[in-house]
């Protein structure tokens, strides 16, 4: 194997860029990644929260936000 | 008896100033910076609590002052002091600059 990347290293490479976070329930966040810890609690800036409900999608803007890692399912780089 | 040859007290240089608190983006630093500020805490259930963050710990247990409970954007309750158990917390968002 040429080189192996640890899972948290993948997130580390996203610091400073936009990150898309999908929660366990019908909720998503997009924001600039400032940092995270071993529990994958995530600190984001300039965040948009998307709540997917039966009535449609609700957007909420947030500034500096700490997401609790226990509800995070997926985190992905986003342009 | 004092010794005439005793040297005058040497000028004591002031202690170096403490290094500025280096805030990286980590969750711990966010929590340090946000204490005393107005915050919005959203629970997993979707209910919001807005108030002044008085203290919190590593479990995200939170003590809020001047708390307002918001359900679907409407204020439904007010508490002087409120304790929120950390397992319910979805996120903590700063309502003012850190």
Backbone of each chain as nested JSON, in Angstrom:
{
  "chains": [
    {"id": "A", "residues": [
      {"number": 1, "name": "UNK", "atoms": {"N": [0.852, -1.194, 0.0], "CA": [0.0, 0.0, 0.0], "C": [0.891, 1.249, 0.0]}},
      {"number": 2, "name": "UNK", "atoms": {"N": [0.589, 2.159, -0.867], "CA": [1.442, 3.348, -0.998], "C": [1.419, 4.172, 0.283]}},
      {"number": 3, "name": "UNK", "atoms": {"N": [0.26, 4.581, 0.69], "CA": [0.162, 5.335, 1.939], "C": [-1.237, 5.157, 2.491]}},
      {"number": 4, "name": "UNK", "atoms": {"N": [-1.291, 5.079, 3.819], "CA": [-2.583, 4.886, 4.452], "C": [-2.997, 6.177, 5.141]}},
      {"number": 5, "name": "UNK", "atoms": {"N": [-4.248, 6.523, 5.031], "CA": [-4.764, 7.723, 5.69], "C": [-5.736, 7.301, 6.777]}},
      {"number": 6, "name": "UNK", "atoms": {"N": [-5.497, 7.795, 7.984], "CA": [-6.409, 7.504, 9.083], "C": [-7.704, 8.292, 8.88]}},
      {"number": 7, "name": "UNK", "atoms": {"N": [-8.813, 7.773, 9.382], "CA": [-10.091, 8.464, 9.202], "C": [-10.06, 9.909, 9.705]}},
      {"number": 8, "name": "UNK", "atoms": {"N": [-9.516, 10.119, 10.896], "CA": [-9.517, 11.485, 11.428], "C": [-8.577, 12.398, 10.646]}},
      {"number": 9, "name": "UNK", "atoms": {"N": [-7.58, 11.794, 10.004], "CA": [-6.668, 12.57, 9.165], "C": [-7.42, 13.158, 7.977]}},
      {"number": 10, "name": "UNK", "atoms": {"N": [-8.389, 12.408, 7.516], "CA": [-9.228, 12.87, 6.409], "C": [-9.964, 14.147, 6.804]}},
      {"number": 11, "name": "UNK", "atoms": {"N": [-10.503, 14.15, 8.026], "CA": [-11.208, 15.347, 8.497], "C": [-10.209, 16.483, 8.705]}},
      {"number": 12, "name": "UNK", "atoms": {"N": [-9.034, 16.126, 9.225], "CA": [-8.02, 17.141, 9.485], "C": [-7.652, 17.893, 8.208]}},
      {"number": 13, "name": "UNK", "atoms": {"N": [-7.645, 17.186, 7.102], "CA": [-7.303, 17.823, 5.824], "C": [-8.377, 18.795, 5.365]}},
      {"number": 14, "name": "UNK", "atoms": {"N": [-9.563, 18.712, 5.954], "CA": [-10.662, 19.611, 5.579], "C": [-10.672, 20.893, 6.393]}},
      {"number": 15, "name": "UNK", "atoms": {"N": [-9.788, 21.016, 7.405], "CA": [-9.789, 22.216, 8.245], "C": [-9.56, 23.456, 7.378]}},
      {"number": 16, "name": "UNK", "atoms": {"N": [-10.425, 24.424, 7.559], "CA": [-10.337, 25.66, 6.774], "C": [-11.212, 25.646, 5.543]}},
      {"number": 17, "name": "UNK", "atoms": {"N": [-11.725, 24.472, 5.171], "CA": [-12.585, 24.431, 3.992], "C": [-14.015, 24.049, 4.389]}},
      {"number": 18, "name": "UNK", "atoms": {"N": [-14.907, 24.097, 3.444], "CA": [-16.312, 23.822, 3.736], "C": [-16.514, 22.338, 3.984]}},
      {"number": 19, "name": "UNK", "atoms": {"N": [-17.288, 22.048, 5.004], "CA": [-17.549, 20.659, 5.357], "C": [-19.058, 20.449, 5.396]}},
      {"number": 20, "name": "UNK", "atoms": {"N": [-19.476, 19.292, 4.897], "CA": [-20.889, 18.93, 4.882], "C": [-21.07, 17.822, 5.899]}},
      {"number": 21, "name": "UNK", "atoms": {"N": [-21.913, 18.053, 6.886], "CA": [-22.106, 17.086, 7.968], "C": [-23.546, 16.589, 7.939]}},
      {"number": 22, "name": "UNK", "atoms": {"N": [-23.71, 15.287, 7.865], "CA": [-25.049, 14.689, 7.876], "C": [-25.254, 14.007, 9.222]}},
      {"number": 23, "name": "UNK", "atoms": {"N": [-26.348, 14.35, 9.889], "CA": [-26.615, 13.807, 11.215], "C": [-27.411, 12.514, 11.107]}},
      {"number": 24, "name": "UNK", "atoms": {"N": [-27.586, 11.869, 12.261], "CA": [-28.316, 10.599, 12.283], "C": [-29.792, 10.803, 11.965]}},
      {"number": 25, "name": "UNK", "atoms": {"N": [-30.328, 11.962, 12.374], "CA": [-31.719, 12.255, 12.03], "C": [-31.742, 13.141, 10.786]}},
      {"number": 26, "name": "UNK", "atoms": {"N": [-32.887, 13.665, 10.424], "CA": [-33.048, 14.39, 9.157], "C": [-32.492, 15.809, 9.253]}},
      {"number": 27, "name": "UNK", "atoms": {"N": [-31.198, 15.896, 9.404], "CA": [-30.58, 17.195, 9.611], "C": [-29.207, 17.207, 8.958]}},
      {"number": 28, "name": "UNK", "atoms": {"N": [-28.853, 18.35, 8.357], "CA": [-27.525, 18.47, 7.762], "C": [-26.96, 19.839, 8.084]}},
      {"number": 29, "name": "UNK", "atoms": {"N": [-25.646, 19.925, 8.108], "CA": [-24.967, 21.197, 8.349], "C": [-23.883, 21.38, 7.295]}},
      {"number": 30, "name": "UNK", "atoms": {"N": [-23.751, 22.602, 6.8], "CA": [-22.622, 22.946, 5.947], "C": [-21.941, 24.154, 6.566]}},
      {"number": 31, "name": "UNK", "atoms": {"N": [-20.631, 24.063, 6.763], "CA": [-19.914, 25.192, 7.353], "C": [-18.422, 25.047, 7.182]}},
      {"number": 32, "name": "UNK", "atoms": {"N": [-17.698, 26.117, 7.491], "CA": [-16.24, 26.083, 7.409], "C": [-15.688, 25.389, 8.651]}},
      {"number": 33, "name": "UNK", "atoms": {"N": [-14.904, 24.342, 8.433], "CA": [-14.388, 23.553, 9.555], "C": [-13.249, 24.287, 10.254]}},
      {"number": 34, "name": "UNK", "atoms": {"N": [-13.433, 24.532, 11.562], "CA": [-12.365, 25.163, 12.346], "C": [-11.576, 24.126, 13.138]}},
      {"number": 35, "name": "UNK", "atoms": {"N": [-12.246, 23.074, 13.596], "CA": [-11.536, 22.061, 14.374], "C": [-12.46, 20.944, 14.806]}},
      {"number": 36, "name": "UNK", "atoms": {"N": [-11.86, 19.913, 15.387], "CA": [-12.627, 18.769, 15.875], "C": [-11.785, 18.052, 16.916]}},
      {"number": 37, "name": "UNK", "atoms": {"N": [-12.394, 17.098, 17.631], "CA": [-11.632, 16.326, 18.616], "C": [-11.808, 14.828, 18.36]}},
      {"number": 38, "name": "UNK", "atoms": {"N": [-11.316, 14.011, 19.302], "CA": [-11.337, 12.558, 19.098], "C": [-12.748, 11.978, 19.078]}},
      {"number": 39, "name": "UNK", "atoms": {"N": [-13.709, 12.704, 19.682], "CA": [-15.096, 12.242, 19.638], "C": [-15.787, 12.704, 18.364]}},
      {"number": 40, "name": "UNK", "atoms": {"N": [-15.043, 13.413, 17.501], "CA": [-15.596, 14.052, 16.311], "C": [-16.71, 15.039, 16.672]}},
      {"number": 41, "name": "UNK", "atoms": {"N": [-16.565, 15.709, 17.835], "CA": [-17.28, 16.958, 18.035], "C": [-16.647, 17.923, 17.051]}},
      {"number": 42, "name": "UNK", "atoms": {"N": [-17.457, 18.725, 16.368], "CA": [-16.945, 19.546, 15.273], "C": [-17.268, 21.012, 15.498]}},
      {"number": 43, "name": "UNK", "atoms": {"N": [-16.283, 21.886, 15.311], "CA": [-16.519, 23.329, 15.377], "C": [-16.584, 23.883, 13.966]}},
      {"number": 44, "name": "UNK", "atoms": {"N": [-17.692, 24.541, 13.655], "CA": [-17.907, 25.112, 12.325], "C": [-18.152, 26.613, 12.429]}},
      {"number": 45, "name": "UNK", "atoms": {"N": [-17.893, 27.291, 11.31], "CA": [-18.136, 28.732, 11.221], "C": [-18.975, 28.989, 9.975]}},
      {"number": 46, "name": "UNK", "atoms": {"N": [-19.768, 30.069, 10.003], "CA": [-20.64, 30.419, 8.86], "C": [-21.455, 29.203, 8.423]}},
      {"number": 47, "name": "UNK", "atoms": {"N": [-22.283, 28.765, 9.343], "CA": [-22.978, 27.492, 9.177], "C": [-24.381, 27.702, 8.603]}},
      {"number": 48, "name": "UNK", "atoms": {"N": [-24.8, 26.782, 7.773], "CA": [-26.215, 26.689, 7.399], "C": [-26.708, 25.33, 7.856]}},
      {"number": 49, "name": "UNK", "atoms": {"N": [-27.78, 25.357, 8.639], "CA": [-28.396, 24.117, 9.098], "C": [-29.595, 23.822, 8.204]}},
      {"number": 50, "name": "UNK", "atoms": {"N": [-29.689, 22.606, 7.724], "CA": [-30.825, 22.186, 6.892], "C": [-31.621, 21.152, 7.664]}},
      {"number": 51, "name": "UNK", "atoms": {"N": [-32.884, 21.458, 7.9], "CA": [-33.768, 20.493, 8.559], "C": [-34.733, 19.974, 7.511]}},
      {"number": 52, "name": "UNK", "atoms": {"N": [-34.704, 18.677, 7.284], "CA": [-35.604, 18.091, 6.297], "C": [-36.838, 17.548, 7.01]}},
      {"number": 53, "name": "UNK", "atoms": {"N": [-37.972, 18.194, 6.765], "CA": [-39.221, 17.785, 7.395], "C": [-40.233, 17.443, 6.307]}},
      {"number": 54, "name": "UNK", "atoms": {"N": [-41.363, 16.916, 6.725], "CA": [-42.42, 16.591, 5.762], "C": [-42.914, 17.857, 5.067]}},
      {"number": 55, "name": "UNK", "atoms": {"N": [-42.797, 19.011, 5.766], "CA": [-43.257, 20.28, 5.192], "C": [-42.232, 20.864, 4.218]}},
      {"number": 56, "name": "UNK", "atoms": {"N": [-41.067, 20.259, 4.132], "CA": [-40.024, 20.782, 3.252], "C": [-38.758, 21.05, 4.025]}},
      {"number": 57, "name": "UNK", "atoms": {"N": [-37.821, 21.737, 3.369], "CA": [-36.527, 21.976, 4.001], "C": [-36.499, 23.336, 4.676]}},
      {"number": 58, "name": "UNK", "atoms": {"N": [-36.004, 23.361, 5.902], "CA": [-35.899, 24.613, 6.648], "C": [-34.421, 24.932, 6.819]}},
      {"number": 59, "name": "UNK", "atoms": {"N": [-34.038, 26.172, 6.458], "CA": [-32.646, 26.591, 6.578], "C": [-32.479, 27.513, 7.77]}},
      {"number": 60, "name": "UNK", "atoms": {"N": [-31.412, 27.335, 8.521], "CA": [-31.077, 28.236, 9.618], "C": [-29.62, 28.63, 9.495]}},
      {"number": 61, "name": "UNK", "atoms": {"N": [-29.342, 29.935, 9.593], "CA": [-27.948, 30.38, 9.567], "C": [-27.407, 30.5, 10.983]}},
      {"number": 62, "name": "UNK", "atoms": {"N": [-26.174, 30.058, 11.171], "CA": [-25.523, 30.111, 12.485], "C": [-24.108, 30.638, 12.303]}},
      {"number": 63, "name": "UNK", "atoms": {"N": [-23.582, 31.279, 13.344], "CA": [-22.195, 31.762, 13.278], "C": [-21.263, 30.636, 13.733]}},
      {"number": 64, "name": "UNK", "atoms": {"N": [-20.603, 30.841, 14.84], "CA": [-19.642, 29.899, 15.417], "C": [-20.422, 28.783, 16.131]}},
      {"number": 65, "name": "UNK", "atoms": {"N": [-20.248, 27.553, 15.716], "CA": [-21.094, 26.49, 16.26], "C": [-20.288, 25.236, 16.597]}},
      {"number": 66, "name": "UNK", "atoms": {"N": [-20.6, 24.649, 17.761], "CA": [-20.01, 23.364, 18.149], "C": [-21.062, 22.28, 17.999]}},
      {"number": 67, "name": "UNK", "atoms": {"N": [-20.808, 21.337, 17.092], "CA": [-21.73, 20.223, 16.871], "C": [-21.352, 19.058, 17.761]}},
      {"number": 68, "name": "UNK", "atoms": {"N": [-22.339, 18.486, 18.443], "CA": [-22.095, 17.328, 19.286], "C": [-21.841, 16.095, 18.407]}},
      {"number": 69, "name": "UNK", "atoms": {"N": [-20.701, 15.446, 18.63], "CA": [-20.308, 14.327, 17.793], "C": [-21.24, 13.129, 17.879]}},
      {"number": 70, "name": "UNK", "atoms": {"N": [-21.997, 13.01, 18.971], "CA": [-22.78, 11.791, 19.162], "C": [-23.916, 11.663, 18.161]}},
      {"number": 71, "name": "UNK", "atoms": {"N": [-24.271, 12.755, 17.483], "CA": [-25.355, 12.66, 16.506], "C": [-24.88, 12.727, 15.063]}},
      {"number": 72, "name": "UNK", "atoms": {"N": [-23.567, 12.735, 14.867], "CA": [-23.035, 12.862, 13.515], "C": [-22.932, 11.496, 12.848]}},
      {"number": 73, "name": "UNK", "atoms": {"N": [-23.411, 11.413, 11.614], "CA": [-23.301, 10.165, 10.861], "C": [-22.2, 10.26, 9.81]}},
      {"number": 74, "name": "UNK", "atoms": {"N": [-22.2, 11.319, 9.015], "CA": [-21.26, 11.44, 7.901], "C": [-20.709, 12.858, 7.856]}},
      {"number": 75, "name": "UNK", "atoms": {"N": [-19.419, 12.988, 7.549], "CA": [-18.833, 14.304, 7.278], "C": [-18.081, 14.203, 5.968]}},
      {"number": 76, "name": "UNK", "atoms": {"N": [-18.267, 15.219, 5.112], "CA": [-17.684, 15.148, 3.783], "C": [-17.223, 16.526, 3.336]}},
      {"number": 77, "name": "UNK", "atoms": {"N": [-16.121, 16.541, 2.59], "CA": [-15.607, 17.783, 2.011], "C": [-16.627, 18.326, 1.012]}},
      {"number": 78, "name": "UNK", "atoms": {"N": [-16.775, 19.65, 1.004], "CA": [-17.693, 20.247, 0.038], "C": [-17.112, 21.562, -0.451]}},
      {"number": 79, "name": "UNK", "atoms": {"N": [-17.2, 21.803, -1.758], "CA": [-16.67, 23.049, -2.317], "C": [-17.501, 24.242, -1.864]}}
    ]},
    {"id": "B", "residues": [
      {"number": 1, "name": "UNK", "atoms": {"N": [22.249, 44.315, 62.734], "CA": [23.071, 45.391, 62.204], "C": [23.202, 45.238, 60.704]}},
      {"number": 2, "name": "UNK", "atoms": {"N": [23.072, 46.386, 60.019], "CA": [23.107, 46.295, 58.559], "C": [24.509, 46.434, 58.051]}},
      {"number": 3, "name": "UNK", "atoms": {"N": [24.816, 45.778, 57.047], "CA": [26.108, 45.809, 56.401], "C": [26.131, 46.967, 55.406]}},
      {"number": 4, "name": "UNK", "atoms": {"N": [27.043, 47.93, 55.626], "CA": [27.091, 49.109, 54.754], "C": [27.442, 48.728, 53.332]}},
      {"number": 5, "name": "UNK", "atoms": {"N": [28.187, 47.606, 53.23], "CA": [28.608, 47.23, 51.875], "C": [27.533, 46.441, 51.115]}},
      {"number": 6, "name": "UNK", "atoms": {"N": [26.428, 46.231, 51.83], "CA": [25.394, 45.437, 51.152], "C": [24.974, 46.123, 49.854]}},
      {"number": 7, "name": "UNK", "atoms": {"N": [24.868, 45.356, 48.861], "CA": [24.501, 45.94, 47.566], "C": [23.05, 46.386, 47.6]}},
      {"number": 8, "name": "UNK", "atoms": {"N": [22.778, 47.508, 46.911], "CA": [21.368, 47.899, 46.828], "C": [20.581, 46.802, 46.109]}},
      {"number": 9, "name": "UNK", "atoms": {"N": [19.328, 46.7, 46.445], "CA": [18.546, 45.648, 45.774], "C": [18.594, 45.818, 44.264]}},
      {"number": 10, "name": "UNK", "atoms": {"N": [18.912, 44.756, 43.609], "CA": [18.994, 44.848, 42.142], "C": [17.584, 45.038, 41.574]}},
      {"number": 11, "name": "UNK", "atoms": {"N": [17.579, 45.754, 40.499], "CA": [16.297, 46.001, 39.807], "C": [15.717, 44.662, 39.348]}},
      {"number": 12, "name": "UNK", "atoms": {"N": [14.554, 44.392, 39.864], "CA": [13.927, 43.12, 39.454], "C": [13.141, 43.368, 38.174]}},
      {"number": 13, "name": "UNK", "atoms": {"N": [13.505, 42.621, 37.166], "CA": [12.764, 42.802, 35.911], "C": [11.372, 42.213, 36.086]}},
      {"number": 14, "name": "UNK", "atoms": {"N": [10.376, 42.905, 35.535], "CA": [9.013, 42.382, 35.682], "C": [8.9, 41.018, 35.014]}},
      {"number": 15, "name": "UNK", "atoms": {"N": [8.051, 40.173, 35.556], "CA": [7.905, 38.856, 34.921], "C": [7.376, 39.006, 33.499]}},
      {"number": 16, "name": "UNK", "atoms": {"N": [7.786, 38.122, 32.629], "CA": [7.318, 38.249, 31.244], "C": [5.798, 38.094, 31.19]}},
      {"number": 17, "name": "UNK", "atoms": {"N": [5.163, 38.832, 30.313], "CA": [3.702, 38.717, 30.228], "C": [3.315, 37.298, 29.827]}},
      {"number": 18, "name": "UNK", "atoms": {"N": [2.178, 36.831, 30.334], "CA": [1.768, 35.481, 29.939], "C": [1.534, 35.422, 28.433]}},
      {"number": 19, "name": "UNK", "atoms": {"N": [1.834, 34.288, 27.831], "CA": [1.615, 34.205, 26.392], "C": [0.141, 34.38, 26.082]}},
      {"number": 20, "name": "UNK", "atoms": {"N": [-0.188, 35.04, 24.97], "CA": [-1.594, 35.223, 24.64], "C": [-2.267, 33.867, 24.472]}},
      {"number": 21, "name": "UNK", "atoms": {"N": [-3.511, 33.799, 24.914], "CA": [-4.225, 32.529, 24.802], "C": [-4.385, 32.188, 23.328]}},
      {"number": 22, "name": "UNK", "atoms": {"N": [-3.724, 31.119, 22.932], "CA": [-3.766, 30.742, 21.526], "C": [-5.022, 29.933, 21.276]}},
      {"number": 23, "name": "UNK", "atoms": {"N": [-5.997, 30.537, 20.619], "CA": [-7.227, 29.824, 20.346], "C": [-7.136, 29.15, 18.992]}},
      {"number": 24, "name": "UNK", "atoms": {"N": [-7.003, 27.832, 19.031], "CA": [-7.127, 27.08, 17.791], "C": [-8.623, 26.85, 17.599]}},
      {"number": 25, "name": "UNK", "atoms": {"N": [-8.965, 26.08, 16.635], "CA": [-10.398, 25.903, 16.389], "C": [-11.011, 24.756, 17.143]}},
      {"number": 26, "name": "UNK", "atoms": {"N": [-10.264, 24.128, 18.058], "CA": [-10.737, 22.876, 18.65], "C": [-11.96, 23.087, 19.53]}},
      {"number": 27, "name": "UNK", "atoms": {"N": [-12.766, 22.044, 19.707], "CA": [-13.956, 22.143, 20.553], "C": [-13.65, 22.682, 21.946]}},
      {"number": 28, "name": "UNK", "atoms": {"N": [-12.539, 22.245, 22.545], "CA": [-12.181, 22.722, 23.884], "C": [-12.002, 24.231, 23.889]}},
      {"number": 29, "name": "UNK", "atoms": {"N": [-11.306, 24.749, 22.887], "CA": [-11.07, 26.189, 22.816], "C": [-12.362, 26.95, 22.553]}},
      {"number": 30, "name": "UNK", "atoms": {"N": [-13.215, 26.36, 21.744], "CA": [-14.52, 26.994, 21.502], "C": [-15.272, 27.141, 22.82]}},
      {"number": 31, "name": "UNK", "atoms": {"N": [-15.265, 26.057, 23.615], "CA": [-16.001, 26.082, 24.879], "C": [-15.405, 27.102, 25.838]}},
      {"number": 32, "name": "UNK", "atoms": {"N": [-14.064, 27.214, 25.844], "CA": [-13.409, 28.21, 26.704], "C": [-13.819, 29.618, 26.295]}},
      {"number": 33, "name": "UNK", "atoms": {"N": [-13.896, 29.837, 24.979], "CA": [-14.159, 31.186, 24.483], "C": [-15.601, 31.612, 24.622]}},
      {"number": 34, "name": "UNK", "atoms": {"N": [-16.51, 30.643, 24.713], "CA": [-17.925, 30.972, 24.623], "C": [-18.569, 31.191, 26.002]}},
      {"number": 35, "name": "UNK", "atoms": {"N": [-17.836, 30.843, 27.077], "CA": [-18.393, 31.029, 28.43], "C": [-18.625, 32.516, 28.691]}},
      {"number": 36, "name": "UNK", "atoms": {"N": [-19.796, 32.847, 29.203], "CA": [-20.144, 34.243, 29.479], "C": [-20.826, 34.934, 28.318]}},
      {"number": 37, "name": "UNK", "atoms": {"N": [-20.89, 34.276, 27.172], "CA": [-21.518, 34.866, 25.983], "C": [-22.957, 34.346, 25.831]}},
      {"number": 38, "name": "UNK", "atoms": {"N": [-23.721, 35.089, 25.021], "CA": [-25.063, 34.598, 24.704], "C": [-24.954, 33.472, 23.683]}},
      {"number": 39, "name": "UNK", "atoms": {"N": [-25.654, 32.392, 23.95], "CA": [-25.586, 31.239, 23.053], "C": [-26.989, 30.694, 22.77]}},
      {"number": 40, "name": "UNK", "atoms": {"N": [-27.054, 29.931, 21.709], "CA": [-28.257, 29.146, 21.425], "C": [-27.872, 27.687, 21.528]}},
      {"number": 41, "name": "UNK", "atoms": {"N": [-28.582, 26.952, 22.365], "CA": [-28.34, 25.518, 22.506], "C": [-29.53, 24.8, 21.899]}},
      {"number": 42, "name": "UNK", "atoms": {"N": [-29.289, 23.996, 20.875], "CA": [-30.393, 23.211, 20.299], "C": [-30.288, 21.778, 20.757]}},
      {"number": 43, "name": "UNK", "atoms": {"N": [-31.381, 21.228, 21.234], "CA": [-31.404, 19.84, 21.659], "C": [-31.72, 18.944, 20.465]}},
      {"number": 44, "name": "UNK", "atoms": {"N": [-31.487, 17.655, 20.628], "CA": [-31.766, 16.698, 19.57], "C": [-33.251, 16.75, 19.195]}},
      {"number": 45, "name": "UNK", "atoms": {"N": [-34.111, 17.058, 20.193], "CA": [-35.548, 17.134, 19.935], "C": [-35.932, 18.339, 19.086]}},
      {"number": 46, "name": "UNK", "atoms": {"N": [-35.011, 19.288, 18.89], "CA": [-35.308, 20.469, 18.09], "C": [-35.658, 21.687, 18.919]}},
      {"number": 47, "name": "UNK", "atoms": {"N": [-35.815, 21.519, 20.235], "CA": [-36.122, 22.653, 21.1], "C": [-34.859, 23.478, 21.313]}},
      {"number": 48, "name": "UNK", "atoms": {"N": [-35.014, 24.806, 21.287], "CA": [-33.872, 25.712, 21.466], "C": [-33.899, 26.342, 22.857]}},
      {"number": 49, "name": "UNK", "atoms": {"N": [-32.739, 26.541, 23.425], "CA": [-32.597, 27.312, 24.654], "C": [-31.588, 28.419, 24.402]}},
      {"number": 50, "name": "UNK", "atoms": {"N": [-32.011, 29.67, 24.584], "CA": [-31.114, 30.795, 24.383], "C": [-30.873, 31.465, 25.724]}},
      {"number": 51, "name": "UNK", "atoms": {"N": [-29.612, 31.766, 25.987], "CA": [-29.294, 32.43, 27.241], "C": [-27.805, 32.678, 27.347]}},
      {"number": 52, "name": "UNK", "atoms": {"N": [-27.409, 33.176, 28.526], "CA": [-25.996, 33.44, 28.765], "C": [-25.376, 32.178, 29.349]}},
      {"number": 53, "name": "UNK", "atoms": {"N": [-24.32, 31.694, 28.697], "CA": [-23.676, 30.455, 29.125], "C": [-22.848, 30.726, 30.375]}},
      {"number": 54, "name": "UNK", "atoms": {"N": [-23.255, 30.136, 31.509], "CA": [-22.483, 30.412, 32.726], "C": [-21.388, 29.383, 32.931]}},
      {"number": 55, "name": "UNK", "atoms": {"N": [-21.632, 28.11, 32.636], "CA": [-20.537, 27.147, 32.655], "C": [-20.949, 25.853, 31.984]}},
      {"number": 56, "name": "UNK", "atoms": {"N": [-19.952, 25.051, 31.675], "CA": [-20.212, 23.775, 31.031], "C": [-19.017, 22.868, 31.256]}},
      {"number": 57, "name": "UNK", "atoms": {"N": [-19.184, 21.584, 30.904], "CA": [-18.095, 20.633, 31.09], "C": [-17.898, 19.799, 29.824]}},
      {"number": 58, "name": "UNK", "atoms": {"N": [-17.02, 18.82, 29.935], "CA": [-16.67, 18.004, 28.784], "C": [-17.79, 17.108, 28.289]}},
      {"number": 59, "name": "UNK", "atoms": {"N": [-18.821, 16.899, 29.103], "CA": [-19.976, 16.121, 28.647], "C": [-20.968, 16.999, 27.899]}},
      {"number": 60, "name": "UNK", "atoms": {"N": [-20.65, 18.298, 27.795], "CA": [-21.578, 19.287, 27.246], "C": [-22.788, 19.484, 28.162]}},
      {"number": 61, "name": "UNK", "atoms": {"N": [-22.666, 19.096, 29.434], "CA": [-23.633, 19.565, 30.422], "C": [-23.491, 21.08, 30.463]}},
      {"number": 62, "name": "UNK", "atoms": {"N": [-24.62, 21.777, 30.544], "CA": [-24.596, 23.231, 30.376], "C": [-25.418, 23.908, 31.463]}},
      {"number": 63, "name": "UNK", "atoms": {"N": [-24.902, 25.006, 32.0], "CA": [-25.701, 25.874, 32.866], "C": [-25.92, 27.191, 32.141]}},
      {"number": 64, "name": "UNK", "atoms": {"N": [-27.189, 27.564, 31.972], "CA": [-27.549, 28.802, 31.274], "C": [-28.227, 29.755, 32.245]}},
      {"number": 65, "name": "UNK", "atoms": {"N": [-28.002, 31.056, 32.015], "CA": [-28.711, 32.095, 32.767], "C": [-29.627, 32.84, 31.813]}},
      {"number": 66, "name": "UNK", "atoms": {"N": [-30.643, 33.474, 32.358], "CA": [-31.613, 34.258, 31.565], "C": [-32.078, 33.447, 30.357]}},
      {"number": 67, "name": "UNK", "atoms": {"N": [-32.521, 32.238, 30.65], "CA": [-32.813, 31.288, 29.576], "C": [-34.204, 31.479, 28.993]}},
      {"number": 68, "name": "UNK", "atoms": {"N": [-34.284, 31.41, 27.681], "CA": [-35.574, 31.406, 26.987], "C": [-35.701, 30.097, 26.235]}},
      {"number": 69, "name": "UNK", "atoms": {"N": [-36.811, 29.436, 26.383], "CA": [-37.07, 28.195, 25.655], "C": [-37.835, 28.53, 24.382]}},
      {"number": 70, "name": "UNK", "atoms": {"N": [-37.324, 28.127, 23.243], "CA": [-37.985, 28.385, 21.958], "C": [-38.429, 27.067, 21.336]}},
      {"number": 71, "name": "UNK", "atoms": {"N": [-39.709, 26.987, 21.008], "CA": [-40.204, 25.826, 20.265], "C": [-40.773, 26.349, 18.952]}},
      {"number": 72, "name": "UNK", "atoms": {"N": [-40.234, 25.899, 17.846], "CA": [-40.626, 26.386, 16.514], "C": [-40.527, 27.911, 16.427]}},
      {"number": 73, "name": "UNK", "atoms": {"N": [-39.501, 28.485, 17.031], "CA": [-39.269, 29.915, 16.936], "C": [-40.105, 30.76, 17.879]}},
      {"number": 74, "name": "UNK", "atoms": {"N": [-40.976, 30.146, 18.677], "CA": [-41.823, 30.887, 19.604], "C": [-41.322, 30.668, 21.027]}},
      {"number": 75, "name": "UNK", "atoms": {"N": [-41.231, 31.765, 21.797], "CA": [-40.795, 31.628, 23.183], "C": [-41.901, 30.946, 23.986]}},
      {"number": 76, "name": "UNK", "atoms": {"N": [-41.586, 29.797, 24.568], "CA": [-42.616, 29.054, 25.295], "C": [-42.373, 29.057, 26.799]}},
      {"number": 77, "name": "UNK", "atoms": {"N": [-41.178, 29.437, 27.235], "CA": [-40.887, 29.41, 28.657], "C": [-39.655, 30.258, 28.941]}},
      {"number": 78, "name": "UNK", "atoms": {"N": [-39.55, 30.718, 30.177], "CA": [-38.348, 31.438, 30.599], "C": [-37.877, 30.884, 31.928]}},
      {"number": 79, "name": "UNK", "atoms": {"N": [-36.561, 30.753, 32.06], "CA": [-35.977, 30.262, 33.306], "C": [-34.852, 31.201, 33.721]}},
      {"number": 80, "name": "UNK", "atoms": {"N": [-34.735, 31.444, 35.004], "CA": [-33.614, 32.252, 35.484], "C": [-32.309, 31.511, 35.295]}},
      {"number": 81, "name": "UNK", "atoms": {"N": [-32.26, 30.307, 35.807], "CA": [-31.102, 29.438, 35.62], "C": [-31.614, 28.097, 35.129]}},
      {"number": 82, "name": "UNK", "atoms": {"N": [-30.868, 27.526, 34.183], "CA": [-31.293, 26.225, 33.671], "C": [-30.081, 25.327, 33.513]}},
      {"number": 83, "name": "UNK", "atoms": {"N": [-30.272, 24.071, 33.858], "CA": [-29.237, 23.064, 33.637], "C": [-29.694, 22.149, 32.505]}},
      {"number": 84, "name": "UNK", "atoms": {"N": [-28.823, 21.936, 31.543], "CA": [-29.146, 21.038, 30.438], "C": [-28.18, 19.868, 30.474]}},
      {"number": 85, "name": "UNK", "atoms": {"N": [-28.711, 18.663, 30.538], "CA": [-27.842, 17.49, 30.536], "C": [-27.265, 17.282, 29.136]}},
      {"number": 86, "name": "UNK", "atoms": {"N": [-25.953, 17.039, 29.092], "CA": [-25.203, 17.075, 27.836], "C": [-25.662, 16.121, 26.77]}},
      {"number": 87, "name": "UNK", "atoms": {"N": [-26.215, 14.958, 27.162], "CA": [-26.573, 13.98, 26.131], "C": [-27.68, 14.477, 25.21]}},
      {"number": 88, "name": "UNK", "atoms": {"N": [-28.441, 15.486, 25.643], "CA": [-29.529, 16.023, 24.826], "C": [-29.069, 17.069, 23.823]}},
      {"number": 89, "name": "UNK", "atoms": {"N": [-27.828, 17.541, 23.969], "CA": [-27.387, 18.692, 23.183], "C": [-27.03, 18.286, 21.759]}},
      {"number": 90, "name": "UNK", "atoms": {"N": [-27.646, 18.959, 20.795], "CA": [-27.276, 18.766, 19.391], "C": [-26.141, 19.703, 19.025]}},
      {"number": 91, "name": "UNK", "atoms": {"N": [-26.316, 21.0, 19.325], "CA": [-25.222, 21.936, 19.095], "C": [-25.301, 23.134, 20.022]}},
      {"number": 92, "name": "UNK", "atoms": {"N": [-24.168, 23.806, 20.163], "CA": [-24.076, 25.074, 20.882], "C": [-23.604, 26.102, 19.877]}},
      {"number": 93, "name": "UNK", "atoms": {"N": [-24.368, 27.165, 19.705], "CA": [-24.011, 28.173, 18.712], "C": [-23.888, 29.539, 19.382]}},
      {"number": 94, "name": "UNK", "atoms": {"N": [-22.811, 30.257, 19.079], "CA": [-22.594, 31.578, 19.672], "C": [-23.509, 32.6, 19.005]}},
      {"number": 95, "name": "UNK", "atoms": {"N": [-24.169, 33.426, 19.819], "CA": [-25.034, 34.473, 19.268], "C": [-24.306, 35.815, 19.201]}},
      {"number": 96, "name": "UNK", "atoms": {"N": [-23.087, 35.879, 19.751], "CA": [-22.276, 37.096, 19.654], "C": [-20.845, 36.671, 19.325]}},
      {"number": 97, "name": "UNK", "atoms": {"N": [-20.04, 37.639, 18.887], "CA": [-18.672, 37.319, 18.481], "C": [-17.859, 36.8, 19.662]}},
      {"number": 98, "name": "UNK", "atoms": {"N": [-16.983, 35.842, 19.406], "CA": [-16.153, 35.277, 20.475], "C": [-14.956, 36.175, 20.744]}}
    ]}
  ]
}
